[in-house]
Amino acid sequence: MTKLNEHLQKLPGNYLFSEVARRVSAVAQAGPERPLLRLGIGDVTRPLVPAVVEAMKRAVEELGREETFRGYGPEQGYPFLREAIARQEYQARGAAVDPEEIYVSDGAKSDCGSIGELFGGGGRVAVCDPVYPVYVDAHAMAGRGGDFCPRTGTWDRLVYLPCTVETGFLPQVPEEPVDLVCLCSPNNPTGAAADRETLKRWVDYANETGAVLLFDAAYEAFITDPALPHSIFEIQGARTCAIEFRSFSKTAGFTGVRCAWTVIPRELEREGVPLGRLWARRQAARFNGASYIAQRGAEAVYTPEGRAQVRESIAYYQRNARTIRAGLAAAGLAVSGGEHAPYVWARTPGGMDSWTFFDELLRKAGVVVTPGVGFGPGGEGYIRLSAFGSAEEAAQAVERLTALL
């Protein structure tokens, strides 16, 4: 008889955002007194910028003519996009990344979940706590998590790195050696961004122990301090120990278009095998590449018009984040984030647990947030608020929350 994946069956309950959606739907169907304001899931709301729209229109027209029609593209991405990414995202910041080290995909979430296929089933994986759920779930499904403990909300084989007020909501290098480390900066959910000294400690640790850093920089465009690094490859030594994930989803509003990339340097080898070669082989077997239309749209992000227009959209969300952060702080909540990321991380009042406060905000204020405990046990007692809504919604949400508190 066919047997099911025992590790997949160990995953607890619903995926975090599925559970949030279920509870929101129940309240919406009951007919709330006023419209719900959704500051929960981190989905963008601003439309695609004109430069991207025009580029995608031209791409569609190309596909509609026999002489310019294209079928399957290269699995690793079209050269025109890989070259633009290398030049403007890395080389312009002094990071030596070549186009051939960039692998275009249809989403950073997909790549973060699939990268574990390069590694064996054993080994130790370190994750931040709190953490974006895909890192934990992906490694648990691959058998690296061990067994889940409902009482603690943790997997017994994962190494949890506490991200607390005392650590600036950033993980500290562990004393014990691990094989893989999942890092995210600016961090989702806490919004904290690592400085160069912090990332250098992680790079040195990885090179000393042989660990591989899996670095998610999906929110780097929201960094406001010019001294903070946008890429792990701005740090000396990272090319021998790090893989980076980036996306157009939050920077250019591509959540409904899907286009991202992963960087694996040539120097990154384990057991004498280049990891980039393994990833290219994996992608060729299981992925037909991001669409030509999406890649042409992504290329337009790097035109002078595209960069200016995208920057304007990001600034819009950054203003929302400042509004939410300032409003919650004025209401008496302890808050962080919202400076270098589109998320505000707030302490629940009076020691209330995350889901209870989530339900109270939903039912009494009509405001949807994300309970911090959904990101791991270290998130208990916190909520995450997203700045990806409209300016009007952000302001109204602050008014409602202030009135309730």
C-alpha positions as CSV (number, residue, x, y, z in Angstrom):
1,M,0.0,0.0,0.0
2,T,1.2,3.5,-0.8
3,K,2.4,5.3,2.3
4,L,2.0,9.0,2.9
5,N,4.7,11.5,3.9
6,E,4.8,11.1,7.7
7,H,6.6,14.4,8.1
8,L,3.9,16.3,6.2
9,Q,1.3,14.8,8.5
10,K,3.1,16.1,11.6
11,L,2.4,19.8,10.6
12,P,0.1,21.3,13.2
13,G,-3.4,22.5,12.3
14,N,-3.8,25.2,9.7
15,Y,-1.1,27.3,8.1
16,L,-1.0,30.5,10.1
17,F,-2.6,32.8,7.4
18,S,-5.2,30.1,6.6
19,E,-6.4,30.2,10.2
20,V,-6.4,34.0,10.2
21,A,-8.5,33.9,7.1
22,R,-10.9,31.4,8.6
23,R,-11.5,33.6,11.7
24,V,-11.9,36.8,9.6
25,S,-14.4,35.0,7.3
26,A,-16.5,34.0,10.2
27,V,-16.8,37.5,11.5
28,A,-17.3,38.9,8.0
29,Q,-20.2,36.5,7.3
30,A,-21.8,37.5,10.6
31,G,-22.1,41.0,9.3
32,P,-19.8,43.3,11.3
33,E,-21.1,46.8,12.2
34,R,-18.4,48.5,10.1
35,P,-16.0,47.4,7.3
36,L,-13.0,45.3,8.4
37,L,-9.6,47.0,8.1
38,R,-7.1,44.3,7.1
39,L,-3.6,44.9,8.5
40,G,-2.9,41.2,8.7
41,I,-1.5,39.3,5.8
42,G,1.4,41.1,4.1
43,D,-0.1,41.5,0.6
44,V,0.4,44.7,-1.4
45,T,-2.5,46.9,-2.5
46,R,-0.9,49.5,-4.7
47,P,-1.3,48.8,-8.5
48,L,1.6,47.9,-10.7
49,V,3.5,51.0,-11.7
50,P,3.1,52.3,-15.3
51,A,6.6,51.4,-16.5
52,V,5.9,47.7,-15.5
53,V,2.5,47.7,-17.1
54,E,3.7,49.1,-20.4
55,A,6.6,46.5,-20.5
56,M,4.2,43.7,-19.9
57,K,1.8,44.9,-22.6
58,R,4.7,44.9,-25.0
59,A,5.6,41.4,-24.0
60,V,2.1,40.2,-24.5
61,E,2.0,41.8,-28.0
62,E,5.3,40.0,-28.8
63,L,3.8,36.7,-27.8
64,G,0.8,37.5,-30.1
65,R,3.0,37.8,-33.2
66,E,4.4,34.8,-35.0
67,E,7.8,36.4,-35.6
68,T,8.3,37.4,-32.0
69,F,6.5,34.5,-30.2
70,R,8.5,32.7,-27.5
71,G,7.8,29.3,-25.9
72,Y,9.8,27.8,-23.0
73,G,12.4,30.2,-21.7
74,P,15.7,29.3,-19.9
75,E,14.9,27.7,-16.5
76,Q,17.4,30.1,-14.8
77,G,15.9,33.2,-16.3
78,Y,16.3,35.4,-19.3
79,P,19.8,37.0,-19.6
80,F,18.2,40.5,-19.9
81,L,16.7,40.2,-16.4
82,R,19.7,38.4,-14.7
83,E,22.0,41.1,-16.1
84,A,19.8,43.9,-14.8
85,I,19.6,42.4,-11.3
86,A,23.3,41.8,-11.1
87,R,24.2,45.3,-12.2
88,Q,21.7,47.3,-10.2
89,E,21.0,45.2,-7.1
90,Y,24.5,44.0,-6.4
91,Q,27.3,45.5,-8.4
92,A,26.0,49.0,-7.8
93,R,26.4,48.4,-4.0
94,G,29.8,46.9,-4.3
95,A,28.7,43.2,-4.1
96,A,30.4,41.0,-6.7
97,V,27.5,39.0,-8.0
98,D,27.5,37.8,-11.7
99,P,24.4,37.2,-13.8
100,E,25.2,33.5,-14.0
101,E,24.9,33.3,-10.2
102,I,21.3,34.6,-10.3
103,Y,18.4,32.1,-10.7
104,V,15.1,33.7,-11.6
105,S,12.0,32.0,-10.2
106,D,8.3,32.6,-9.6
107,G,8.6,33.5,-5.9
108,A,11.0,33.7,-2.9
109,K,8.6,31.6,-0.8
110,S,8.9,28.8,-3.4
111,D,12.7,29.0,-3.3
112,C,12.9,29.2,0.5
113,G,10.8,26.1,0.7
114,S,12.6,24.2,-2.1
115,I,16.3,25.1,-1.3
116,G,16.3,22.3,1.3
117,E,16.3,19.7,-1.5
118,L,20.0,20.5,-2.0
119,F,20.8,19.1,1.4
120,G,20.5,15.7,3.1
121,G,17.8,14.8,5.5
122,G,20.0,14.9,8.5
123,G,21.7,17.9,10.1
124,R,20.6,20.7,12.3
125,V,18.6,23.7,11.1
126,A,18.5,27.0,13.1
127,V,15.5,29.3,12.8
128,C,14.7,32.6,14.3
129,D,11.9,32.7,17.0
130,P,9.6,34.3,16.0
131,V,10.0,33.3,12.4
132,Y,8.2,33.4,9.0
133,P,6.4,30.0,9.0
134,V,7.7,28.8,5.6
135,Y,11.2,28.2,7.0
136,V,10.0,25.9,9.8
137,D,7.3,24.1,7.7
138,A,9.6,23.4,4.8
139,H,12.3,21.8,6.8
140,A,9.8,19.9,8.9
141,M,8.2,18.5,5.8
142,A,11.6,17.3,4.7
143,G,12.1,15.5,7.9
144,R,14.6,17.9,9.5
145,G,12.2,19.1,12.2
146,G,11.8,15.8,14.1
147,D,8.6,15.7,16.1
148,F,6.3,18.6,16.9
149,C,5.5,19.4,20.5
150,P,2.0,21.0,20.8
151,R,2.8,22.1,24.4
152,T,5.8,24.2,23.5
153,G,4.9,24.9,19.8
154,T,8.4,23.7,18.7
155,W,10.0,21.0,16.7
156,D,12.5,18.9,18.7
157,R,15.3,18.9,16.1
158,L,15.2,22.5,15.1
159,V,17.4,25.0,16.9
160,Y,15.4,28.1,17.9
161,L,17.2,31.4,18.1
162,P,15.3,33.8,20.4
163,C,14.6,37.2,19.0
164,T,13.6,39.4,21.9
165,V,13.7,42.9,23.1
166,E,17.0,42.2,24.7
167,T,18.5,41.0,21.4
168,G,16.9,43.9,19.4
169,F,14.6,41.2,17.9
170,L,17.5,39.8,15.9
171,P,19.0,36.3,16.4
172,Q,22.3,35.7,18.1
173,V,24.9,33.3,16.8
174,P,24.4,30.0,18.6
175,E,27.2,28.4,20.7
176,E,26.5,25.0,19.1
177,P,27.3,24.2,15.5
178,V,24.4,23.9,13.1
179,D,24.2,23.0,9.4
180,L,21.7,25.4,8.0
181,V,20.7,28.9,9.3
182,C,17.5,30.6,8.2
183,L,18.0,34.4,8.4
184,C,15.7,37.2,7.4
185,S,16.7,40.9,7.3
186,P,14.7,43.1,7.4
187,N,13.0,40.5,9.5
188,N,9.5,39.2,9.0
189,P,7.7,39.4,11.5
190,T,9.6,41.8,13.8
191,G,10.7,44.4,11.3
192,A,14.3,44.4,12.7
193,A,17.2,45.0,10.3
194,A,20.7,43.6,10.9
195,D,23.7,45.9,10.6
196,R,27.0,45.0,9.0
197,E,28.7,43.9,12.2
198,T,25.8,41.5,13.0
199,L,25.9,39.9,9.6
200,K,29.7,39.6,9.7
201,R,29.4,37.6,12.9
202,W,27.1,35.2,11.1
203,V,29.3,34.9,8.0
204,D,32.3,34.2,10.2
205,Y,30.4,31.6,12.1
206,A,29.2,29.9,8.9
207,N,32.7,29.8,7.4
208,E,34.2,28.5,10.6
209,T,31.6,25.7,11.1
210,G,30.7,24.8,7.5
211,A,27.1,26.0,7.9
212,V,25.1,27.5,5.1
213,L,23.2,30.8,5.6
214,L,19.9,30.9,3.9
215,F,19.4,34.7,3.8
216,D,15.9,36.1,2.9
217,A,16.2,39.8,1.9
218,A,12.7,40.1,0.5
219,Y,12.1,43.5,2.3
220,E,15.5,45.1,1.7
221,A,13.9,47.9,-0.4
222,F,12.3,49.2,2.8
223,I,15.6,49.9,4.5
224,T,15.9,53.7,5.3
225,D,19.3,53.8,6.9
226,P,22.0,54.0,4.2
227,A,24.5,52.4,6.6
228,L,22.6,49.1,6.7
229,P,23.4,46.4,4.2
230,H,20.8,45.3,1.6
231,S,22.4,42.0,0.8
232,I,24.5,39.4,2.6
233,F,26.9,39.6,-0.3
234,E,27.9,43.1,0.9
235,I,29.7,41.2,3.7
236,Q,33.2,39.9,3.1
237,G,33.3,36.1,3.2
238,A,29.6,35.6,2.4
239,R,30.3,34.1,-1.1
240,T,31.6,30.9,0.5
241,C,28.7,30.4,2.9
242,A,25.5,32.1,1.9
243,I,22.5,31.8,-0.4
244,E,20.2,34.8,-0.8
245,F,16.5,35.1,-1.7
246,R,15.0,38.2,-3.2
247,S,11.7,39.1,-4.7
248,F,9.7,41.7,-6.8
249,S,6.6,40.9,-4.7
250,K,6.8,43.6,-2.1
251,T,9.1,46.0,-3.8
252,A,7.3,46.2,-7.2
253,G,3.8,44.8,-6.2
254,F,4.4,41.5,-8.0
255,T,2.4,39.3,-5.5
256,G,-0.1,38.6,-8.3
257,V,2.5,38.4,-11.0
258,R,5.2,36.2,-9.4
259,C,8.8,36.9,-10.1
260,A,11.8,36.5,-7.8
261,W,15.4,35.3,-7.7
262,T,18.0,33.4,-5.7
263,V,21.7,34.0,-5.7
264,I,24.2,31.1,-5.2
265,P,27.8,32.2,-5.7
266,R,30.3,30.0,-7.6
267,E,32.5,29.7,-4.5
268,L,29.8,28.1,-2.4
269,E,30.6,24.4,-2.3
270,R,30.0,21.5,0.1
271,E,31.6,18.1,-0.2
272,G,33.4,19.5,-3.2
273,V,30.1,20.1,-5.1
274,P,29.1,23.6,-6.2
275,L,25.6,24.3,-4.8
276,G,24.7,26.5,-7.8
277,R,25.2,23.5,-10.1
278,L,22.9,21.4,-7.9
279,W,20.2,24.1,-7.8
280,A,20.4,24.6,-11.6
281,R,19.9,20.8,-12.0
282,R,17.0,20.8,-9.6
283,Q,15.3,23.7,-11.3
284,A,15.8,22.2,-14.8
285,A,14.0,19.1,-13.5
286,R,11.1,20.7,-11.6
287,F,10.6,24.2,-13.0
288,N,10.0,25.7,-16.4
289,G,10.9,29.2,-15.5
290,A,9.1,32.4,-14.7
291,S,6.9,33.7,-17.5
292,Y,8.4,35.9,-20.2
293,I,5.7,38.5,-19.5
294,A,6.7,38.7,-15.8
295,Q,10.4,38.9,-16.5
296,R,9.9,41.8,-18.9
297,G,7.8,43.5,-16.3
298,A,10.6,42.9,-13.7
299,E,13.2,44.3,-16.1
300,A,11.2,47.5,-16.3
301,V,11.7,48.0,-12.6
302,Y,15.3,48.9,-13.4
303,T,14.6,51.6,-15.9
304,P,14.9,55.2,-14.6
305,E,11.1,55.6,-14.8
306,G,10.5,52.2,-13.2
307,R,12.8,52.9,-10.3
308,A,11.2,56.2,-9.5
309,Q,7.7,54.8,-9.7
310,V,8.5,51.8,-7.5
311,R,10.3,54.0,-5.0
312,E,7.1,56.1,-4.8
313,S,5.0,53.0,-4.0
314,I,7.5,51.9,-1.3
315,A,7.4,55.4,0.2
316,Y,3.6,55.1,0.4
317,Y,3.8,51.9,2.5
318,Q,6.6,53.4,4.6
319,R,4.4,56.3,5.6
320,N,1.7,53.8,6.5
321,A,4.2,52.0,8.7
322,R,5.1,55.2,10.5
323,T,1.5,56.1,11.0
324,I,0.8,52.7,12.6
325,R,3.9,52.7,14.7
326,A,3.3,56.2,16.1
327,G,-0.3,55.6,16.7
328,L,0.2,52.4,18.7
329,A,3.0,53.9,20.7
330,A,0.8,56.9,21.5
331,A,-1.9,54.4,22.7
332,G,0.6,52.9,25.1
333,L,1.7,49.8,23.4
334,A,5.4,48.8,23.2
335,V,6.2,48.8,19.5
336,S,9.2,48.0,17.2
337,G,9.7,47.6,13.5
338,G,8.0,49.9,11.0
339,E,11.3,51.7,10.2
340,H,13.1,49.4,7.8
341,A,10.3,47.0,7.0
342,P,6.5,47.3,6.2
343,Y,5.6,45.5,9.5
344,V,5.0,46.9,13.0
345,W,5.6,44.5,15.9
346,A,3.6,45.4,19.0
347,R,3.3,44.0,22.5
348,T,-0.2,42.9,23.6
349,P,-1.6,44.9,26.6
350,G,-1.8,43.5,30.1
351,G,0.0,40.2,29.2
352,M,-2.9,39.1,26.9
353,D,-2.1,36.2,24.7
354,S,-1.8,36.8,20.9
355,W,-4.9,35.0,19.7
356,T,-7.1,36.5,22.4
357,F,-6.0,40.0,21.5
358,F,-6.4,39.1,17.8
359,D,-10.0,38.1,18.4
360,E,-10.7,41.2,20.5
361,L,-9.3,43.5,17.8
362,L,-11.3,41.7,15.1
363,R,-14.6,41.6,16.9
364,K,-14.5,44.9,18.8
365,A,-12.5,47.2,16.5
366,G,-12.9,45.5,13.2
367,V,-9.2,45.4,12.6
368,V,-7.4,42.4,11.3
369,V,-3.8,41.8,12.5
370,T,-1.6,38.7,12.7
371,P,-1.1,37.0,16.1
372,G,2.5,36.9,17.0
373,V,2.4,33.3,18.3
374,G,1.6,32.2,14.8
375,F,5.3,32.9,14.0
376,G,6.5,30.7,16.8
377,P,6.5,30.5,20.6
378,G,8.7,33.6,20.8
379,G,5.9,35.6,19.2
380,E,3.5,34.9,22.0
381,G,2.3,38.2,23.5
382,Y,2.8,40.1,20.3
383,I,0.9,41.1,17.2
384,R,2.1,42.0,13.7
385,L,0.5,44.8,11.7
386,S,1.1,45.2,8.0
387,A,1.5,48.6,6.3
388,F,0.4,47.3,2.9
389,G,-3.1,48.7,3.0
390,S,-4.2,52.2,2.1
391,A,-3.3,55.3,4.0
392,E,-6.9,55.8,4.9
393,E,-7.1,52.3,6.3
394,A,-3.9,52.7,8.3
395,A,-5.2,55.9,9.9
396,Q,-8.7,54.5,10.6
397,A,-7.1,51.4,12.1
398,V,-5.0,53.5,14.5
399,E,-8.2,55.5,15.5
400,R,-10.1,52.3,16.2
401,L,-7.2,50.6,18.1
402,T,-6.7,53.8,20.2
403,A,-10.4,54.0,21.1
404,L,-10.4,50.3,22.1
405,L,-7.3,50.5,24.1
